[in-house]
Amino acid sequence: MTNPLGASGTTTFTARAEIEIDAPPEQVYHTVSALERSGEWSVECTGGQWVHGRPGTAGAIFRGENVRSTGVVAWAPVIRGTWTTESEVLEAEPARVFRWSVLNGARGRQESVWSFEMEPNGGGGTRLSHHYWLGELTEGLAKIFEGLDEDGRRRFVAEWNEKLNEDIRNTVERIKVVVEKN
């Protein structure tokens, strides 16, 4: 994914995975746009609730509840245990795209964007793509980078990108199971 916010042009992290799901795009969209259910498939988000706007629509805000184990990039000063984030839905086009941006403490959009994109695969199913893009550092990542030297930053970016790609692969595999069993 290129810069979905049209901002700085910087890309710090990017991850993407695709999977074929034996269900129509409408059904896949109905599942992935229900962020309160994300604990069924996400590696870190355990669920949450809609706190502003009409759930699942552009402009709506979701407060996600997250958990991270101590073993994730264990040497780096990242959040461990539980924490919350708020995200604003940027695009919500049924059977096509569901995209959101993680907000900062003042509810401003950060260059931290997650998305699901669906397209018919020609056989009655769906090709689901899950993307993550980070441009400028978020508030939390900026604090982590402050405590690292240049080698530490390079190491963190490499290991965090690896973690993100693995998480996204696991997420689409879990979504496939959730959607196909319904």
Solvent accessible surface area in square Angstrom, and as a share of the most:
residue,aa,sasa,rsa
1,M,61,0.27
2,T,118,0.69
3,N,38,0.19
4,P,44,0.28
5,L,51,0.26
6,G,68,0.66
7,A,54,0.42
8,S,62,0.40
9,G,61,0.58
10,T,58,0.34
11,T,76,0.44
12,T,27,0.16
13,F,1,0.00
14,T,63,0.36
15,A,4,0.03
16,R,120,0.44
17,A,11,0.08
18,E,81,0.36
19,I,32,0.16
20,E,71,0.32
21,I,2,0.01
22,D,113,0.59
23,A,6,0.05
24,P,60,0.38
25,P,13,0.08
26,E,107,0.48
27,Q,60,0.27
28,V,0,0.00
29,Y,21,0.08
30,H,131,0.59
31,T,5,0.03
32,V,0,0.00
33,S,15,0.10
34,A,18,0.14
35,L,8,0.04
36,E,78,0.35
37,R,69,0.25
38,S,7,0.04
39,G,41,0.39
40,E,85,0.38
41,W,4,0.02
42,S,26,0.17
43,V,55,0.31
44,E,33,0.15
45,C,26,0.15
46,T,76,0.44
47,G,4,0.04
48,G,20,0.19
49,Q,85,0.38
50,W,43,0.15
51,V,49,0.28
52,H,103,0.46
53,G,51,0.49
54,R,176,0.64
55,P,79,0.50
56,G,16,0.15
57,T,31,0.18
58,A,66,0.51
59,G,33,0.31
60,A,1,0.01
61,I,14,0.07
62,F,9,0.04
63,R,80,0.29
64,G,4,0.04
65,E,76,0.34
66,N,15,0.08
67,V,62,0.36
68,R,26,0.10
69,S,71,0.46
70,T,105,0.61
71,G,57,0.55
72,V,36,0.20
73,V,18,0.11
74,A,69,0.53
75,W,83,0.29
76,A,4,0.03
77,P,81,0.51
78,V,12,0.07
79,I,89,0.45
80,R,71,0.26
81,G,31,0.30
82,T,110,0.64
83,W,48,0.17
84,T,81,0.47
85,T,45,0.26
86,E,32,0.14
87,S,8,0.05
88,E,29,0.13
89,V,2,0.01
90,L,32,0.16
91,E,57,0.25
92,A,28,0.22
93,E,69,0.31
94,P,100,0.63
95,A,22,0.17
96,R,130,0.47
97,V,0,0.00
98,F,0,0.00
99,R,26,0.10
100,W,29,0.10
101,S,0,0.00
102,V,24,0.14
103,L,11,0.05
104,N,46,0.24
105,G,73,0.71
106,A,91,0.70
107,R,103,0.38
108,G,27,0.26
109,R,132,0.48
110,Q,22,0.10
111,E,22,0.10
112,S,4,0.03
113,V,0,0.00
114,W,59,0.21
115,S,0,0.00
116,F,4,0.02
117,E,54,0.24
118,M,8,0.04
119,E,87,0.39
120,P,97,0.61
121,N,56,0.29
122,G,79,0.76
123,G,69,0.66
124,G,60,0.58
125,G,3,0.03
126,T,0,0.00
127,R,85,0.31
128,L,0,0.00
129,S,8,0.05
130,H,8,0.03
131,H,9,0.04
132,Y,13,0.05
133,W,1,0.00
134,L,0,0.00
135,G,0,0.00
136,E,86,0.39
137,L,58,0.29
138,T,17,0.10
139,E,88,0.39
140,G,39,0.38
141,L,21,0.11
142,A,38,0.30
143,K,146,0.62
144,I,20,0.10
145,F,24,0.10
146,E,137,0.62
147,G,64,0.62
148,L,25,0.12
149,D,101,0.52
150,E,96,0.43
151,D,96,0.50
152,G,12,0.11
153,R,81,0.30
154,R,140,0.51
155,R,121,0.44
156,F,0,0.00
157,V,40,0.23
158,A,64,0.50
159,E,56,0.25
160,W,20,0.07
161,N,35,0.18
162,E,120,0.54
163,K,24,0.10
164,L,9,0.05
165,N,41,0.21
166,E,89,0.40
167,D,21,0.11
168,I,1,0.01
169,R,120,0.44
170,N,47,0.24
171,T,10,0.06
172,V,3,0.02
173,E,91,0.41
174,R,104,0.38
175,I,0,0.00
176,K,63,0.27
177,V,97,0.56
178,V,10,0.06
179,V,0,0.00
180,E,70,0.31
181,K,149,0.63
182,N,115,0.59
